[in-house]
């Protein structure tokens, strides 16, 4: 038995510590934004994000490697048919569940202006930050390390819920908390069945790309921020249709994803049995020669 077999990282308390490290990183590097007189504001935001989540990842990865001797992540996607299903499900999840729930939470006037300013940041630096940097680093942290470690210690439901709640908390506002919590549950479910960090990154990137495209196409101002979701959908009939169709799409995608995950499990079991049979044949062949 090696010294690493009974060691695991992280547990629940350590998972909260990971979130604390990330938040401290955000606070520590946020003063860099004051350099916007000399450097593009969106470039500075990208730099801050890379430093905050990048350093958090490096710290957490180093701790995991020291405690468990695990140095790698499972990037391989064993079943490519799951890729379009998770992307479509993610988009439907936003329009059918996340968007309607978030719209029920009132936004204070001072925060509306902050959101408007953020929504106007749509150059290439914002794209890199939203669609590349955040999905890669955050998924490596929250699913590749946190959820992966929790699954080895707790039940799948508890592990997915804990990692999703903490994923929501790190966004530091109730609107993004709701979205991140729901997205986190979906990504966690996919990761639990596929063990592929690449699928988790794809889902996260698809959601952020949707948000980036929405910012590029929408002219945000105080009036648009005050508009109800029913109005933005073009009336109650359109609203009901969008919700209904989105829920049907989600149910369909989850059904087919579940079937694909079952096939993957059977294939893995078959491969393991074949490998075991091969080992036994070699042992018997060796015994007969002896």
N, C-alpha and C positions, 0 to 999 in steps of 0.2 A: 504493500500500500504506500503510495507516494504522500508527501507532506501536503499536497494540494487537494486530495480527494475529498476531504471533509470540510474544505474551505469554500465559501461562496460569497459573491458580492454582486449587487448590494442587497441588504435586507430593507425593511420599510424605513427604519430610522436613517440608514445611509442614503436611501433614495431622497428623503427630505433634504439631506445634506447636499446632494447633487444639485437640487433646485436652489439651495442657498448659495452655492458656489456660482451658479449661473447668474443669479440676481446680483450678487456682489460684483461680478464681472461687468454687468450692464452699468451699475452705478459707478464703478471705478473708471470706465472708459467713456462715460457720457460727457464729461467736460471737453472731450476732443471736438464736440460739435461747435464749440466757441471759436474754432479756427475757420469757420465758414466765410470769414472775410478774405481768407487766402486760398481756401480749397473749396471746390464744389460741395454743397451741403449734402447731396445724395452720395457723393464719393466718401465723405466723412462718415455718413450713416453706414455705408458698406464696411468701411474700415473698423468702426466700432463693433458691428455685428461679428465680423470675422475674429476680432480679438476676444470678444466676450464669450462666444460659443466655442471658438477654436481652442482657447486656453482651458475652458471648462472641459472640453473633450479630452485634451491632453492630460489634464490632472486626473480625471475619472478613469481614462484608459490606463494610465500608469498604475493607479491603485488596483484596478481589476487584474492587470497583468502580474502585479506583485503578489496579490492575495490568491489568485487562482491559476496563474501561469497560462491563461487564455490570451493569445496574442492576435487572433484573427477574427473575422466576421464572415458569416455565410452570405455571400453576394449572389450566388447562383440562383437562377429562377428555374426550377425543375420543370414547370409546366407553363409554357409561354402563352397558353390560351387564357390564363388568368389575368394577363396584363390589360386587355381592353375591358374586361369585366370590372376590374377594380377602378379603372379610370371613369367609366360610365357611372358606376355606383357612387363614386365620390362626388361627381357633379350633381347627380340626382339627390344625393344626401343633402347637399347645400340648399338646393332650391326647394326641396320637399320638407325638410325638417329644420336645418340649422337657421336658414334665413328667416322663416316664420317665427321661430322661438326668439331669436335676437331682436326682431322687430317689436316684440312685446316689452322690451326693456327700454324705458325712457332715457334719452341722452341729454345731460345737462348742457346748457348753452356754451359754457366755456370749453367743453370737450368737443362740441360740434366743430368749432373752428380748428381744433387740433387735428381732428379726423379729416377735415377738408384740406388742410395743409399737407397731411400725409398722403391723401389721395391724389394730390397734384404732383407727387414725386414719381415720375414715370419714365425717367431716362434709363440708359443701359445699366447704370450702377444699381438702380432700384431693382431692375430685372434680375441682375446677378444675385443681389442680396435676397430677394424674395423667392426666386424660382430655383436657384442653385445652392447658395450657401446655407440658408436656413433648412431646407429639406435634408441635405446631406448631413450636416453636423447634428441637427436636432434629432434625426432618426437614429444616428449612430449612438447618441446619448440615451434617448428615451426608450427606444426599442432594442437596439443592438446591445446595449449594456444594462440599462435599468430593467426593462421587461424580461430580457433573457435571464438575468440573475434572479428576479422575483419568481419566474416560472419554475426554477429549480428548488424553490423553498416553499411556495404557496400554491394554492389552487389556481387554475387558469382564470377563473372569474375574478378572484381577489387580485391577482397580479395585474390583469388588464385594467381593472377599475382603478387601482392605486396609481399605476403609471399614467393613466389618462387624466386623473384628477391633478396630478403633479404637472403634467404637460399643460393643463389649462391654467394652473396657478402661476406658472412662470411667465405668462403673457400679461399679468398684472392689471387686467381690467375685466369686468364682468361680461362684456360683449365678446371678446376674444376667448374668454374662459369657456363660455358655452360651446362655441365652435370647436375649440381645441379639445374639449372633453369628448364631444361626440365623434369628432374625427379620430381622436386617440383610441376610442373604443373600437372603431372600425379597423384602423390600422393594426391595433393590438390583436384583434381576432384573426386578421389575415396573417400577421407574423406568427402567431401561435400555431397555425395550421401549416404554413409554408416554410417557416424558419428562414425566410429570405429577407434580408435587410434592403435589398434592391427594390422589392415590391413595396415596402414601407416608404422608401424614398420617392418612388414613382407616384404613389397616392398623395403624399404630402406636396410634391412638386405640382401635380395636376390641380390640386386645390389652390395653391398659391398662384399658379398661372391663370386660373379662372379669375382670381381677385385682381391680378395685374391687368388682364384684358379689360375687366370691368372698369378699373380706374382710368385706363386709356380711352375707353369709349363713353364714359359718363362725365358730364360737366357738373362737377360737384360744387354746390354753393349752399347758403343757409336755407334756401327754399327747398332744394332737392333733399337736404338732410332732414327737413321737417315733414317730408312726404311720407304717407303711410305705405306699407308694402302692397296693400290692395290697389292704391293709386299707381304705384310704380309698375304693377303688373297689368294695368289697364282696365281695372274694374273687378268686381266680385266674381264674375263668371270666369274671367281669365285666371284669377287667383285660385279658384277651386279646381280648374282644369290643370293648372301647373302643379298644384299639390297632389292631386289624384294621380296624374301621369307619373310624377316623380316617385311616389310611393310604390306604384306598380313596377317601375323600372328598378327601384331598390330591391323589392321582393324577388324579382326575376333574376337579377344579378347575384344576389345572395344565394338563391336556390342553385344556380349553375356553378357558382364558386364552391359551394358546399359539396356538390357532386365531384368537381375537379379535385378538391382536397381529399375526398375519399379515395379517388383513383390513385392519387399520389401516395397515399398511405399504403394502399395495397401493393403498389409498385415497389415501394421501399421495403415492405415486408418480404416480397418475392425476391428482391435482390439480396436481402440479408440471408434468406433461406438458401439461395443458390451459393452464396459465399460460404455458408456453413457446410453445405453438402460438399463443396470443393475441398474444404479443410479436412472433412471426415474422409473423403476419398484419398487424399494425400497421406493421412495418418494410416489408413488401412493398407495402402500401397507400401508405405514404409515398414509396417509390421510384417507384411508378407515377405518383403525382401530380407528382413532380419531373420 
